[in-house]
Amino acid sequence: MAQFAPTNITPQNLSIEHPSGEFTVSLDFERHEDEVTIKKSGIIRTARLLSKGEVFIQE
């Protein structure tokens, strides 16, 4: 089970790393004793090419 920061301030952004990079998940949740309820979630990412080991010069 994921460990949330010891705060009830939401939303919180969580960084998820994977073999080809990283993405951020925004979670809006409520915590009651040992139970966490996710109220809303979203992914924050870009669809554009960020790097490829080459330089892209705009003409």
N, CA, C and O atoms as a printed pandas DataFrame, in Angstrom:
     atom_number atom_name residue_name chain_id  residue_number  x_coord  y_coord  z_coord
0              1         N          MET        A               1    0.838   -1.180    0.000
1              2        CA          MET        A               1    0.000    0.000    0.000
2              3         C          MET        A               1    0.876    1.233    0.000
3              4         O          MET        A               1    1.902    1.266    0.679
4              5         N          ALA        A               2    0.485    2.251   -0.754
5              6        CA          ALA        A               2    1.241    3.499   -0.843
6              7         C          ALA        A               2    1.207    4.242    0.482
7              8         O          ALA        A               2    0.216    4.181    1.211
8              9         N          GLN        A               3    2.274    4.933    0.788
9             10        CA          GLN        A               3    2.352    5.746    1.988
10            11         C          GLN        A               3    2.101    7.201    1.623
11            12         O          GLN        A               3    2.825    7.764    0.801
12            13         N          PHE        A               4    1.092    7.815    2.217
13            14        CA          PHE        A               4    0.788    9.217    1.994
14            15         C          PHE        A               4    1.552   10.068    2.993
15            16         O          PHE        A               4    1.869    9.617    4.093
16            17         N          ALA        A               5    1.844   11.301    2.603
17            18        CA          ALA        A               5    2.502   12.220    3.526
18            19         C          ALA        A               5    1.628   12.397    4.768
19            20         O          ALA        A               5    0.403   12.315    4.671
20            21         N          PRO        A               6    2.225   12.633    5.911
21            22        CA          PRO        A               6    1.447   12.726    7.153
22            23         C          PRO        A               6    0.691   14.044    7.272
23            24         O          PRO        A               6    0.882   14.792    8.231
24            25         N          THR        A               7   -0.154   14.319    6.311
25            26        CA          THR        A               7   -0.951   15.540    6.307
26            27         C          THR        A               7   -2.289   15.251    5.650
27            28         O          THR        A               7   -2.402   14.322    4.850
28            29         N          ASN        A               8   -3.273   16.017    5.971
29            30        CA          ASN        A               8   -4.577   15.879    5.324
30            31         C          ASN        A               8   -4.794   16.976    4.295
31            32         O          ASN        A               8   -5.911   17.148    3.805
32            33         N          ILE        A               9   -3.746   17.721    3.959
33            34        CA          ILE        A               9   -3.857   18.771    2.939
34            35         C          ILE        A               9   -3.896   18.100    1.576
35            36         O          ILE        A               9   -2.980   17.363    1.211
36            37         N          THR        A              10   -4.961   18.361    0.824
37            38        CA          THR        A              10   -5.088   17.781   -0.509
38            39         C          THR        A              10   -5.456   18.886   -1.482
39            40         O          THR        A              10   -6.001   19.892   -1.028
40            41         N          PRO        A              11   -5.207   18.788   -2.772
41            42        CA          PRO        A              11   -4.607   17.600   -3.394
42            43         C          PRO        A              11   -3.102   17.539   -3.151
43            44         O          PRO        A              11   -2.458   18.544   -2.850
44            45         N          GLN        A              12   -2.568   16.338   -3.289
45            46        CA          GLN        A              12   -1.130   16.109   -3.206
46            47         C          GLN        A              12   -0.655   15.551   -4.532
47            48         O          GLN        A              12   -1.356   14.766   -5.170
48            49         N          ASN        A              13    0.539   15.957   -4.948
49            50        CA          ASN        A              13    1.143   15.431   -6.166
50            51         C          ASN        A              13    2.138   14.342   -5.801
51            52         O          ASN        A              13    3.002   14.537   -4.946
52            53         N          LEU        A              14    2.008   13.182   -6.461
53            54        CA          LEU        A              14    2.909   12.053   -6.243
54            55         C          LEU        A              14    3.684   11.794   -7.517
55            56         O          LEU        A              14    3.097   11.733   -8.597
56            57         N          SER        A              15    4.982   11.642   -7.411
57            58        CA          SER        A              15    5.828   11.344   -8.560
58            59         C          SER        A              15    5.924    9.831   -8.718
59            60         O          SER        A              15    6.310    9.126   -7.785
60            61         N          ILE        A              16    5.569    9.334   -9.909
61            62        CA          ILE        A              16    5.646    7.903  -10.222
62            63         C          ILE        A              16    6.754    7.717  -11.249
63            64         O          ILE        A              16    6.693    8.276  -12.345
64            65         N          GLU        A              17    7.766    6.930  -10.893
65            66        CA          GLU        A              17    8.873    6.676  -11.814
66            67         C          GLU        A              17    8.709    5.303  -12.451
67            68         O          GLU        A              17    8.254    4.354  -11.813
68            69         N          HIS        A              18    9.092    5.217  -13.729
69            70        CA          HIS        A              18    9.027    3.964  -14.469
70            71         C          HIS        A              18   10.263    3.890  -15.365
71            72         O          HIS        A              18   10.993    4.875  -15.465
72            73         N          PRO        A              19   10.522    2.754  -16.019
73            74        CA          PRO        A              19   11.769    2.584  -16.790
74            75         C          PRO        A              19   12.018    3.665  -17.853
75            76         O          PRO        A              19   13.175    3.979  -18.133
76            77         N          SER        A              20   10.985    4.230  -18.441
77            78        CA          SER        A              20   11.212    5.229  -19.495
78            79         C          SER        A              20   11.005    6.658  -19.017
79            80         O          SER        A              20   10.983    7.570  -19.843
80            81         N          GLY        A              21   10.853    6.888  -17.727
81            82        CA          GLY        A              21   10.718    8.260  -17.247
82            83         C          GLY        A              21    9.926    8.387  -15.958
83            84         O          GLY        A              21   10.034    7.558  -15.054
84            85         N          GLU        A              22    9.119    9.452  -15.894
85            86        CA          GLU        A              22    8.378    9.786  -14.688
86            87         C          GLU        A              22    7.107   10.522  -15.077
87            88         O          GLU        A              22    7.075   11.214  -16.094
88            89         N          PHE        A              23    6.063   10.377  -14.277
89            90        CA          PHE        A              23    4.872   11.197  -14.430
90            91         C          PHE        A              23    4.328   11.527  -13.049
91            92         O          PHE        A              23    4.651   10.863  -12.064
92            93         N          THR        A              24    3.501   12.561  -12.992
93            94        CA          THR        A              24    2.974   13.034  -11.727
94            95         C          THR        A              24    1.484   12.740  -11.649
95            96         O          THR        A              24    0.744   12.972  -12.605
96            97         N          VAL        A              25    1.051   12.228  -10.507
97            98        CA          VAL        A              25   -0.356   11.962  -10.253
98            99         C          VAL        A              25   -0.817   12.929   -9.162
99           100         O          VAL        A              25   -0.176   13.049   -8.118
100          101         N          SER        A              26   -1.928   13.614   -9.411
101          102        CA          SER        A              26   -2.522   14.504   -8.417
102          103         C          SER        A              26   -3.661   13.753   -7.735
103          104         O          SER        A              26   -4.560   13.240   -8.402
104          105         N          LEU        A              27   -3.622   13.690   -6.392
105          106        CA          LEU        A              27   -4.652   12.973   -5.638
106          107         C          LEU        A              27   -5.335   13.913   -4.659
107          108         O          LEU        A              27   -4.684   14.637   -3.907
108          109         N          ASP        A              28   -6.654   13.886   -4.686
109          110        CA          ASP        A              28   -7.469   14.591   -3.698
110          111         C          ASP        A              28   -8.131   13.493   -2.873
111          112         O          ASP        A              28   -8.924   12.713   -3.400
112          113         N          PHE        A              29   -7.812   13.428   -1.591
113          114        CA          PHE        A              29   -8.286   12.309   -0.780
114          115         C          PHE        A              29   -8.702   12.774    0.605
115          116         O          PHE        A              29   -8.382   13.881    1.038
116          117         N          GLU        A              30   -9.420   11.900    1.280
117          118        CA          GLU        A              30   -9.799   12.099    2.684
118          119         C          GLU        A              30   -9.246   10.930    3.483
119          120         O          GLU        A              30   -9.222    9.794    3.009
120          121         N          ARG        A              31   -8.809   11.219    4.686
121          122        CA          ARG        A              31   -8.277   10.175    5.555
122          123         C          ARG        A              31   -9.111   10.132    6.828
123          124         O          ARG        A              31   -9.313   11.156    7.481
124          125         N          HIS        A              32   -9.590    8.951    7.173
125          126        CA          HIS        A              32  -10.334    8.716    8.420
126          127         C          HIS        A              32   -9.711    7.508    9.095
127          128         O          HIS        A              32   -9.852    6.376    8.633
128          129         N          GLU        A              33   -9.016    7.769   10.206
129          130        CA          GLU        A              33   -8.305    6.720   10.949
130          131         C          GLU        A              33   -7.362    5.980   10.010
131          132         O          GLU        A              33   -6.439    6.598    9.478
132          133         N          ASP        A              34   -7.555    4.674    9.783
133          134        CA          ASP        A              34   -6.671    3.896    8.916
134          135         C          ASP        A              34   -7.191    3.768    7.493
135          136         O          ASP        A              34   -6.617    3.022    6.699
136          137         N          GLU        A              35   -8.266    4.479    7.148
137          138        CA          GLU        A              35   -8.876    4.354    5.820
138          139         C          GLU        A              35   -8.655    5.625    5.002
139          140         O          GLU        A              35   -8.843    6.736    5.497
140          141         N          VAL        A              36   -8.251    5.443    3.739
141          142        CA          VAL        A              36   -8.056    6.558    2.809
142          143         C          VAL        A              36   -9.082    6.420    1.695
143          144         O          VAL        A              36   -9.213    5.351    1.099
144          145         N          THR        A              37   -9.818    7.509    1.408
145          146        CA          THR        A              37  -10.793    7.527    0.323
146          147         C          THR        A              37  -10.319    8.520   -0.740
147          148         O          THR        A              37  -10.156    9.707   -0.461
148          149         N          ILE        A              38  -10.100    8.023   -1.964
149          150        CA          ILE        A              38   -9.694    8.890   -3.075
150          151         C          ILE        A              38  -10.942    9.581   -3.603
151          152         O          ILE        A              38  -11.877    8.918   -4.051
152          153         N          LYS        A              39  -10.964   10.916   -3.555
153          154        CA          LYS        A              39  -12.108   11.687   -4.052
154          155         C          LYS        A              39  -11.928   12.055   -5.531
155          156         O          LYS        A              39  -12.892   12.086   -6.296
156          157         N          LYS        A              40  -10.689   12.329   -5.914
157          158        CA          LYS        A              40  -10.420   12.726   -7.299
158          159         C          LYS        A              40   -8.949   12.455   -7.596
159          160         O          LYS        A              40   -8.098   12.610   -6.721
160          161         N          SER        A              41   -8.649   12.049   -8.835
161          162        CA          SER        A              41   -7.252   11.847   -9.232
162          163         C          SER        A              41   -7.059   12.333  -10.660
163          164         O          SER        A              41   -8.007   12.425  -11.439
164          165         N          GLY        A              42   -5.823   12.637  -10.978
165          166        CA          GLY        A              42   -5.523   13.098  -12.331
166          167         C          GLY        A              42   -4.051   12.904  -12.631
167          168         O          GLY        A              42   -3.215   12.865  -11.729
168          169         N          ILE        A              43   -3.750   12.786  -13.909
169          170        CA          ILE        A              43   -2.374   12.614  -14.362
170          171         C          ILE        A              43   -1.890   13.929  -14.951
171          172         O          ILE        A              43   -2.619   14.602  -15.680
172          173         N          ILE        A              44   -0.665   14.284  -14.631
173          174        CA          ILE        A              44   -0.053   15.489  -15.181
174          175         C          ILE        A              44    1.115   15.028  -16.038
175          176         O          ILE        A              44    2.079   14.454  -15.531
176          177         N          ARG        A              45    1.028   15.279  -17.332
177          178        CA          ARG        A              45    2.101   14.844  -18.233
178          179         C          ARG        A              45    2.107   15.719  -19.474
179          180         O          ARG        A              45    1.193   16.513  -19.696
180          181         N          THR        A              46    3.131   15.567  -20.267
181          182        CA          THR        A              46    3.245   16.310  -21.512
182          183         C          THR        A              46    3.226   15.327  -22.680
183          184         O          THR        A              46    3.696   14.198  -22.546
184          185         N          ALA        A              47    2.698   15.739  -23.797
185          186        CA          ALA        A              47    2.655   14.881  -24.974
186          187         C          ALA        A              47    3.761   15.251  -25.961
187          188         O          ALA        A              47    3.947   14.571  -26.970
188          189         N          ARG        A              48    4.492   16.321  -25.672
189          190        CA          ARG        A              48    5.517   16.735  -26.618
190          191         C          ARG        A              48    6.855   16.078  -26.297
191          192         O          ARG        A              48    7.118   15.697  -25.156
192          193         N          LEU        A              49    7.683   15.954  -27.308
193          194        CA          LEU        A              49    9.006   15.378  -27.150
194          195         C          LEU        A              49    9.867   16.318  -26.319
195          196         O          LEU        A              49   10.019   17.490  -26.663
196          197         N          LEU        A              50   10.427   15.814  -25.237
197          198        CA          LEU        A              50   11.259   16.638  -24.368
198          199         C          LEU        A              50   12.739   16.511  -24.709
199          200         O          LEU        A              50   13.467   17.504  -24.704
200          201         N          SER        A              51   13.179   15.310  -25.001
201          202        CA          SER        A              51   14.578   15.122  -25.399
202          203         C          SER        A              51   14.736   13.778  -26.081
203          204         O          SER        A              51   13.977   12.838  -25.847
204          205         N          LYS        A              52   15.764   13.719  -26.946
205          206        CA          LYS        A              52   16.043   12.479  -27.655
206          207         C          LYS        A              52   17.543   12.339  -27.886
207          208         O          LYS        A              52   17.981   11.496  -28.668
208          209         N          GLY        A              53   18.323   13.163  -27.205
209          210        CA          GLY        A              53   19.766   13.135  -27.418
210          211         C          GLY        A              53   20.173   13.922  -28.647
211          212         O          GLY        A              53   21.312   13.811  -29.101
212          213         N          GLU        A              54   19.274   14.707  -29.189
213          214        CA          GLU        A              54   19.530   15.546  -30.346
214          215         C          GLU        A              54   19.065   16.954  -30.032
215          216         O          GLU        A              54   18.281   17.164  -29.107
216          217         N          VAL        A              55   19.546   17.916  -30.801
217          218        CA          VAL        A              55   19.114   19.296  -30.628
218          219         C          VAL        A              55   18.093   19.619  -31.715
219          220         O          VAL        A              55   18.339   19.379  -32.897
220          221         N          PHE        A              56   16.937   20.169  -31.307
221          222        CA          PHE        A              56   15.898   20.561  -32.261
222          223         C          PHE        A              56   15.906   22.082  -32.360
223          224         O          PHE        A              56   15.622   22.771  -31.380
224          225         N          ILE        A              57   16.233   22.608  -33.545
225          226        CA          ILE        A              57   16.296   24.047  -33.763
226          227         C          ILE        A              57   15.113   24.453  -34.637
227          228         O          ILE        A              57   14.927   23.934  -35.737
228          229         N          GLN        A              58   14.314   25.400  -34.121
229          230        CA          GLN        A              58   13.158   25.854  -34.869
230          231         C          GLN        A              58   13.613   26.728  -36.032
231          232         O          GLN        A              58   14.427   27.634  -35.858
232          233         N          GLU        A              59   13.080   26.448  -37.217
233          234        CA          GLU        A              59   13.463   27.223  -38.407
234          235         C          GLU        A              59   12.572   28.406  -38.598
235          236         O          GLU        A              59   12.751   29.167  -39.549
